[in-house]
Amino acid sequence: MEILLARLKIDLGIINSTIYDARLLSLLEVAKKEIEKEGATLDLEDISDSELVIDYARYLWQSRREPMTEPRSLRWRINNRIFGGNGNA
């Protein structure tokens, strides 16, 4: 999860700071659980799955202050992961 945290921080432009690490790790866990709750089986060693979790966590971070709807591209990727026959249960 530390690698995902580092990549998420890069995406968010958080450099040389650990002040948000606990919160960001929590968002990564929430993102993973939310995607899995919808029916996807994730393998965080797979680059596509890890990027999906990072993107969902980024959406959660960005929407915490400015309520926003889930981006269509993110919804499409989650649906594709669930229904695409890509290792789901």
Backbone as a chain_set.jsonl record, in Angstrom:
{"seq": "MEILLARLKIDLGIINSTIYDARLLSLLEVAKKEIEKEGATLDLEDISDSELVIDYARYLWQSRREPMTEPRSLRWRINNRIFGGNGNA", "coords": {"N": [[0.821, -1.197, 0.0], [2.106, 1.138, 0.443], [3.431, 1.889, -1.885], [1.284, 2.559, -3.513], [0.361, 4.73, -2.051], [2.496, 6.548, -2.38], [2.328, 6.997, -5.148], [-0.253, 8.098, -5.319], [0.124, 10.453, -3.874], [1.881, 11.791, -5.585], [0.168, 12.185, -7.787], [-1.601, 13.97, -6.598], [-0.004, 16.092, -6.118], [1.357, 16.351, -3.748], [4.184, 16.884, -2.116], [7.14, 15.996, -0.414], [5.947, 15.785, 2.143], [4.438, 14.321, 4.94], [2.198, 14.674, 6.318], [-0.417, 14.161, 5.488], [-0.501, 11.446, 5.138], [-1.759, 9.329, 6.706], [-4.482, 9.861, 6.309], [-4.654, 9.66, 3.51], [-3.899, 6.982, 3.117], [-6.056, 5.776, 4.34], [-8.091, 6.562, 2.572], [-7.277, 5.164, 0.296], [-7.728, 2.538, 1.162], [-10.51, 2.638, 1.57], [-11.345, 3.175, -1.05], [-10.524, 0.811, -2.364], [-12.122, -1.093, -0.992], [-14.702, -0.15, -1.623], [-14.807, -0.514, -4.406], [-14.484, -3.287, -4.533], [-16.77, -4.027, -3.151], [-18.681, -3.575, -5.022], [-18.373, -5.724, -6.639], [-16.013, -6.395, -7.933], [-12.937, -8.176, -8.16], [-9.923, -7.399, -6.942], [-6.466, -7.111, -7.767], [-3.804, -5.824, -6.432], [-1.242, -5.911, -7.342], [-1.419, -5.842, -10.005], [-1.113, -3.491, -12.513], [-3.245, -2.089, -13.716], [-5.38, -2.477, -11.918], [-4.301, -1.32, -9.605], [-3.992, 1.338, -10.448], [-6.669, 1.996, -10.833], [-7.645, 1.941, -8.191], [-6.078, 4.004, -7.099], [-6.999, 6.181, -8.646], [-9.68, 6.252, -7.855], [-9.386, 6.824, -5.14], [-8.202, 9.334, -5.39], [-10.353, 10.752, -6.484], [-12.082, 10.599, -4.252], [-10.604, 12.132, -2.409], [-10.558, 14.644, -3.685], [-13.247, 15.259, -3.781], [-13.996, 15.738, -1.205], [-14.16, 18.318, -0.237], [-15.358, 19.769, -2.245], [-18.299, 18.916, -3.308], [-18.837, 16.502, -5.743], [-19.871, 14.745, -8.64], [-19.259, 11.331, -9.386], [-16.714, 10.853, -11.727], [-17.449, 10.111, -15.13], [-15.659, 8.577, -16.582], [-14.306, 7.185, -14.616], [-16.381, 5.661, -13.503], [-16.968, 4.131, -15.765], [-14.597, 2.631, -15.989], [-14.667, 1.17, -13.592], [-17.021, -0.334, -13.966], [-16.238, -1.731, -16.269], [-14.21, -3.252, -15.196], [-15.636, -4.853, -13.43], [-17.559, -6.175, -15.069], [-16.137, -6.956, -17.253], [-14.992, -9.443, -17.386], [-12.488, -9.775, -16.377], [-11.008, -11.401, -14.431], [-12.828, -11.302, -12.358], [-14.978, -12.342, -9.629]], "CA": [[0.0, 0.0, 0.0], [3.006, 2.297, 0.471], [3.684, 2.3, -3.273], [0.076, 3.252, -3.954], [0.371, 6.021, -1.366], [3.472, 7.416, -3.048], [1.787, 7.369, -6.459], [-1.381, 8.996, -5.086], [0.67, 11.753, -3.481], [2.39, 12.417, -6.809], [-1.003, 12.64, -8.541], [-2.211, 15.097, -5.901], [0.978, 17.16, -5.997], [1.826, 16.445, -2.365], [5.605, 16.565, -2.186], [7.924, 16.206, 0.805], [5.087, 15.947, 3.304], [3.792, 13.096, 5.413], [1.094, 15.09, 7.171], [-1.663, 13.586, 5.01], [-0.328, 10.016, 4.848], [-2.776, 8.487, 7.342], [-5.75, 10.111, 5.62], [-4.574, 9.118, 2.148], [-3.934, 5.52, 3.236], [-7.444, 5.444, 4.629], [-8.847, 6.705, 1.326], [-6.919, 4.04, -0.572], [-8.454, 1.367, 1.677], [-11.928, 2.846, 1.27], [-11.51, 3.023, -2.499], [-10.416, -0.623, -2.667], [-13.305, -1.776, -0.461], [-15.885, 0.263, -2.382], [-14.765, -1.183, -5.707], [-14.734, -4.71, -4.293], [-18.168, -4.174, -2.732], [-19.486, -3.588, -6.238], [-18.256, -7.025, -7.271], [-14.717, -6.622, -8.579], [-11.842, -8.781, -7.41], [-8.756, -6.598, -7.302], [-5.11, -7.566, -7.502], [-3.053, -4.574, -6.424], [0.018, -6.107, -8.065], [-1.759, -5.549, -11.397], [-1.033, -2.042, -12.7], [-4.581, -1.549, -14.014], [-6.149, -2.456, -10.68], [-3.73, -0.339, -8.679], [-4.329, 2.664, -10.967], [-8.086, 2.2, -10.569], [-7.766, 2.279, -6.773], [-5.493, 5.338, -6.928], [-7.903, 7.165, -9.244], [-10.873, 6.355, -7.013], [-8.956, 7.534, -3.931], [-8.025, 10.737, -5.782], [-11.706, 11.299, -6.575], [-12.577, 10.78, -2.882], [-9.862, 13.253, -1.832], [-10.958, 15.89, -4.325], [-14.666, 15.541, -3.549], [-14.259, 15.937, 0.215], [-14.483, 19.735, -0.017], [-16.229, 20.205, -3.331], [-19.108, 17.765, -3.734], [-18.815, 16.297, -7.183], [-20.323, 13.419, -9.04], [-18.187, 10.441, -9.824], [-16.434, 11.038, -13.155], [-17.954, 9.033, -15.986], [-14.563, 7.693, -16.974], [-14.045, 6.31, -13.476], [-17.501, 4.712, -13.459], [-16.793, 3.214, -16.89], [-13.5, 1.719, -15.668], [-15.135, 0.236, -12.553], [-17.945, -1.263, -14.618], [-15.458, -2.591, -17.143], [-13.482, -4.191, -14.323], [-16.605, -5.799, -12.867], [-18.248, -6.959, -16.087], [-15.262, -7.239, -18.379], [-14.448, -10.79, -17.341], [-11.057, -9.646, -16.118], [-10.629, -11.982, -13.154], [-13.784, -11.069, -11.277], [-15.538, -13.554, -9.007]], "C": [[0.867, 1.264, 0.0], [3.323, 2.805, -0.941], [2.48, 3.048, -3.824], [-0.003, 4.636, -3.322], [1.315, 6.993, -2.06], [2.936, 7.891, -4.399], [0.604, 8.323, -6.329], [-0.883, 10.395, -4.714], [1.247, 12.496, -4.685], [1.23, 12.978, -7.625], [-1.621, 13.888, -7.927], [-1.257, 16.282, -5.742], [1.46, 17.381, -4.573], [3.267, 15.95, -2.346], [6.254, 16.88, -0.84], [7.066, 16.467, 2.036], [4.476, 14.604, 3.66], [2.56, 13.415, 6.243], [-0.241, 14.444, 6.765], [-1.613, 12.069, 4.834], [-1.418, 9.133, 5.443], [-4.118, 8.635, 6.639], [-5.748, 9.506, 4.219], [-4.577, 7.591, 2.156], [-5.354, 5.041, 3.508], [-8.299, 5.53, 3.363], [-8.525, 5.602, 0.336], [-7.648, 2.779, -0.14], [-9.935, 1.461, 1.361], [-12.19, 2.626, -0.214], [-11.491, 1.546, -2.884], [-11.67, -1.365, -2.208], [-14.564, -1.416, -1.222], [-15.94, -0.427, -3.743], [-15.067, -2.672, -5.546], [-16.181, -4.962, -3.877], [-19.097, -4.228, -3.939], [-19.34, -4.892, -7.021], [-16.939, -7.314, -7.955], [-13.764, -7.328, -7.619], [-10.577, -8.085, -7.867], [-7.463, -7.288, -6.917], [-4.224, -6.328, -7.582], [-1.664, -4.701, -7.015], [-0.175, -5.823, -9.555], [-1.828, -4.026, -11.555], [-2.395, -1.423, -12.968], [-5.423, -1.439, -12.753], [-5.61, -1.418, -9.707], [-4.04, 1.084, -9.143], [-5.804, 2.993, -10.728], [-8.305, 2.613, -9.118], [-7.213, 3.683, -6.507], [-6.437, 6.409, -7.477], [-9.165, 7.349, -8.41], [-10.54, 7.108, -5.73], [-8.757, 9.019, -4.225], [-9.377, 11.434, -5.892], [-12.27, 11.551, -5.166], [-11.91, 11.979, -2.211], [-10.376, 14.585, -2.383], [-12.416, 16.244, -4.033], [-14.978, 15.807, -2.083], [-14.641, 17.378, 0.528], [-15.45, 20.285, -1.055], [-17.048, 19.005, -3.781], [-19.135, 17.676, -5.26], [-19.317, 14.896, -7.485], [-19.118, 12.614, -9.514], [-17.956, 10.642, -11.322], [-16.897, 9.829, -13.977], [-16.85, 8.06, -16.373], [-14.213, 6.723, -15.847], [-15.136, 5.255, -13.366], [-17.355, 3.686, -14.573], [-15.722, 2.183, -16.57], [-13.909, 0.712, -14.594], [-16.071, -0.79, -13.173], [-17.207, -2.232, -15.533], [-14.708, -3.647, -16.335], [-14.416, -5.254, -13.781], [-17.149, -6.736, -13.946], [-17.376, -7.391, -17.241], [-14.673, -8.636, -18.385], [-12.967, -10.81, -17.051], [-10.713, -10.138, -14.714], [-11.606, -11.714, -12.028], [-14.424, -12.368, -10.84], [-16.771, -14.044, -9.719]], "O": [[0.407, 2.334, -0.399], [3.464, 4.009, -1.157], [2.632, 4.053, -4.519], [-0.388, 5.602, -3.981], [0.953, 8.145, -2.297], [3.08, 9.063, -4.747], [0.463, 9.25, -7.126], [-1.416, 11.398, -5.191], [1.106, 13.716, -4.78], [1.294, 14.111, -8.102], [-2.108, 14.762, -8.644], [-1.661, 17.35, -5.282], [1.919, 18.47, -4.229], [3.537, 14.764, -2.533], [5.955, 17.896, -0.213], [7.426, 17.287, 2.88], [4.05, 13.848, 2.787], [1.945, 12.513, 6.811], [-1.097, 14.21, 7.618], [-2.604, 11.471, 4.415], [-1.951, 8.268, 4.747], [-4.811, 7.646, 6.402], [-6.737, 8.907, 3.798], [-5.194, 6.971, 1.29], [-5.793, 4.025, 2.97], [-9.136, 4.662, 3.118], [-9.408, 5.148, -0.392], [-8.137, 2.028, -0.983], [-10.548, 0.483, 0.934], [-13.157, 1.96, -0.584], [-12.345, 1.087, -3.642], [-12.219, -2.176, -2.954], [-15.414, -2.277, -1.45], [-17.003, -0.872, -4.176], [-15.818, -3.247, -6.335], [-16.753, -5.999, -4.215], [-20.162, -4.844, -3.891], [-20.096, -5.14, -7.96], [-16.769, -8.398, -8.513], [-13.795, -7.093, -6.411], [-10.199, -8.167, -9.036], [-7.373, -7.956, -5.887], [-3.927, -5.84, -8.673], [-0.97, -3.697, -7.177], [0.795, -5.591, -10.278], [-2.534, -3.356, -10.8], [-2.671, -0.324, -12.487], [-6.101, -0.435, -12.538], [-6.382, -0.714, -9.058], [-4.324, 1.95, -8.315], [-6.146, 4.143, -10.452], [-9.071, 3.538, -8.847], [-7.821, 4.459, -5.77], [-6.648, 7.436, -6.832], [-9.665, 8.465, -8.271], [-11.327, 7.941, -5.279], [-9.104, 9.868, -3.404], [-9.532, 12.571, -5.448], [-12.867, 12.599, -4.918], [-12.574, 12.754, -1.523], [-10.598, 15.534, -1.63], [-12.775, 17.421, -4.04], [-16.131, 16.08, -1.749], [-15.382, 17.622, 1.48], [-16.26, 21.164, -0.762], [-16.562, 18.169, -4.543], [-19.418, 18.651, -5.956], [-19.192, 13.984, -6.667], [-18.113, 13.157, -9.974], [-18.907, 10.605, -12.102], [-16.749, 8.681, -13.56], [-17.084, 6.856, -16.478], [-13.862, 5.571, -16.101], [-14.842, 4.078, -13.158], [-17.592, 2.498, -14.355], [-15.902, 0.996, -16.842], [-13.545, -0.462, -14.67], [-15.926, -1.988, -12.93], [-17.52, -3.422, -15.565], [-14.594, -4.798, -16.755], [-14.042, -6.422, -13.68], [-17.193, -7.951, -13.753], [-17.831, -8.121, -18.122], [-13.926, -8.984, -19.3], [-12.265, -11.748, -17.43], [-10.186, -9.378, -13.901], [-11.258, -11.877, -10.859], [-14.42, -13.36, -11.568], [-17.356, -15.051, -9.318]]}, "num_chains": 1, "name": "protein.A"}
